[in-house]
Amino acid sequence: MNFPERIYTLDELKEARAAVAGGYRHDIRVVGSLQFKDKISLISDLIKLAGYWELLETFIREMRLTEGVSQLRETEASIWLNQMTLENPIEGARFIMQKAFQMQSYIEGNEWYIMGELPAVKKSICFLEELKSRLQDAELKAKCSQILDEWTVDKVT
């Protein structure tokens, strides 16, 4: 079964669900500059290391460089990313996984927008914890710890 070109109508959503249930995986396209592609390659390696690559391939078709706001484009199964989002590869990987989790919720018919982002953020924190446990590079492990602290520490104002 093929994944639909877009996921806009109920029939297209049903087709996407059936494709996912049948084991469909995307060959993720990366669209952008060579520098952007290099950053995505490093981030992809981190996602693979954490054991989340299959989930990303299941729900995301494309990652595209944009000048605007980084965002999930649900009807395209695409993540649009600006350069700033990818400056820190650990945070870039976390953001990409958050959007993959949101796309999963969208296809499964779960709440995925506004308050629905909270479960995706929580899952992206679990991704970071798994990544941290598998990282060997001390500098990347320290960046991972720092980002985990930023996402999990209650801040008193």
C-alpha positions as CSV (number, residue, x, y, z in Angstrom):
1,M,0.0,0.0,0.0
2,N,1.2,3.5,-0.9
3,F,1.2,6.5,1.3
4,P,-1.0,9.3,-0.2
5,E,0.7,12.4,-1.7
6,R,-1.2,14.6,0.7
7,I,-3.2,13.9,3.9
8,Y,-6.0,16.4,3.7
9,T,-9.3,14.6,3.2
10,L,-10.7,11.8,5.4
11,D,-10.1,9.3,2.5
12,E,-6.4,10.4,2.4
13,L,-6.1,10.1,6.1
14,K,-7.6,6.5,6.0
15,E,-5.1,5.7,3.2
16,A,-2.2,7.0,5.3
17,R,-3.4,4.9,8.3
18,A,-3.6,1.8,6.2
19,A,-0.2,2.4,4.7
20,V,1.3,2.8,8.2
21,A,-0.5,-0.3,9.5
22,G,0.9,-2.2,6.5
23,G,4.5,-1.2,7.5
24,Y,5.0,1.6,5.0
25,R,8.2,3.6,5.5
26,H,9.2,6.9,3.7
27,D,12.5,7.4,2.0
28,I,12.9,10.8,3.7
29,R,13.7,13.6,1.2
30,V,15.9,16.4,2.5
31,V,15.4,19.7,0.5
32,G,17.7,22.6,1.1
33,S,21.3,23.8,0.9
34,L,24.3,21.5,1.3
35,Q,24.9,23.0,4.8
36,F,21.3,22.2,5.7
37,K,21.7,18.6,4.4
38,D,24.9,18.1,6.4
39,K,23.1,19.2,9.6
40,I,20.2,16.9,8.8
41,S,22.7,14.1,8.2
42,L,24.2,14.6,11.7
43,I,20.8,14.8,13.3
44,S,19.7,11.7,11.5
45,D,22.6,9.8,12.9
46,L,21.6,10.9,16.4
47,I,18.0,9.8,15.8
48,K,19.3,6.4,14.5
49,L,21.5,6.1,17.6
50,A,18.6,6.6,19.9
51,G,16.6,3.9,18.1
52,Y,13.9,6.3,16.7
53,W,14.7,6.2,13.0
54,E,11.9,3.8,12.1
55,L,9.3,6.0,13.7
56,L,10.6,9.0,11.8
57,E,10.5,7.1,8.5
58,T,7.0,6.0,9.2
59,F,5.5,9.4,9.7
60,I,7.7,12.0,8.0
61,R,8.2,12.2,4.2
62,E,10.3,15.3,3.9
63,M,12.5,17.8,5.8
64,R,12.7,21.1,4.0
65,L,14.8,24.2,4.7
66,T,12.7,27.4,5.2
67,E,13.4,31.0,5.9
68,G,10.3,31.1,8.1
69,V,9.1,29.4,11.2
70,S,10.0,25.8,11.8
71,Q,6.8,23.7,11.7
72,L,5.1,20.5,10.9
73,R,3.1,20.5,7.7
74,E,0.7,17.7,8.5
75,T,-1.0,17.5,5.1
76,E,2.4,17.0,3.5
77,A,3.9,14.8,6.2
78,S,6.7,17.3,6.1
79,I,8.8,19.3,8.6
80,W,9.9,22.7,7.5
81,L,13.1,23.8,9.4
82,N,15.0,27.0,9.6
83,Q,18.8,27.1,10.1
84,M,18.4,28.3,13.7
85,T,16.5,25.2,14.7
86,L,19.4,23.1,13.7
87,E,22.2,25.1,15.2
88,N,22.4,22.6,18.1
89,P,22.1,19.1,16.7
90,I,20.7,17.7,20.0
91,E,17.9,20.2,20.1
92,G,17.4,19.9,16.4
93,A,16.9,16.1,16.8
94,R,14.5,16.7,19.7
95,F,12.4,19.1,17.7
96,I,12.3,16.8,14.7
97,M,11.1,13.9,16.9
98,Q,8.5,16.1,18.6
99,K,7.1,16.9,15.1
100,A,7.2,13.2,14.2
101,F,5.2,12.3,17.3
102,Q,2.7,15.0,16.4
103,M,2.4,13.6,12.9
104,Q,1.9,10.2,14.4
105,S,-1.0,11.6,16.5
106,Y,-2.4,13.3,13.5
107,I,-2.5,10.1,11.4
108,E,-3.8,8.1,14.3
109,G,-6.6,10.6,14.8
110,N,-5.5,11.7,18.3
111,E,-5.4,15.3,19.5
112,W,-2.3,16.7,18.0
113,Y,-2.5,20.4,18.0
114,I,-2.2,23.0,20.8
115,M,-2.7,20.9,23.9
116,G,-1.9,17.9,21.8
117,E,1.7,19.2,21.5
118,L,2.3,18.4,25.2
119,P,2.3,14.6,24.8
120,A,4.7,15.1,21.8
121,V,7.0,17.3,23.9
122,K,7.0,14.6,26.7
123,K,7.8,11.9,24.1
124,S,10.6,14.1,22.7
125,I,12.1,14.3,26.3
126,C,12.0,10.5,26.5
127,F,13.8,10.5,23.1
128,L,16.5,12.8,24.7
129,E,16.9,10.5,27.7
130,E,17.4,7.5,25.4
131,L,19.8,9.4,23.2
132,K,21.8,10.5,26.3
133,S,22.0,6.9,27.5
134,R,23.5,5.8,24.1
135,L,25.9,8.7,23.4
136,Q,29.6,8.1,23.8
137,D,30.8,11.6,22.8
138,A,31.3,13.6,26.0
139,E,30.5,16.9,24.4
140,L,27.3,15.7,22.8
141,K,26.3,14.0,26.1
142,A,26.8,17.3,27.9
143,K,24.7,19.1,25.4
144,C,22.0,16.5,25.8
145,S,22.1,16.9,29.6
146,Q,21.8,20.7,29.2
147,I,18.8,20.4,26.9
148,L,17.1,17.8,29.2
149,D,17.6,20.2,32.1
150,E,16.0,23.1,30.1
151,W,13.0,21.0,29.2
152,T,12.5,19.3,32.6
153,V,13.5,21.7,35.3
154,D,10.6,23.6,36.9
155,K,11.5,27.3,36.7
156,V,10.4,29.6,39.5
157,T,9.7,33.2,38.5
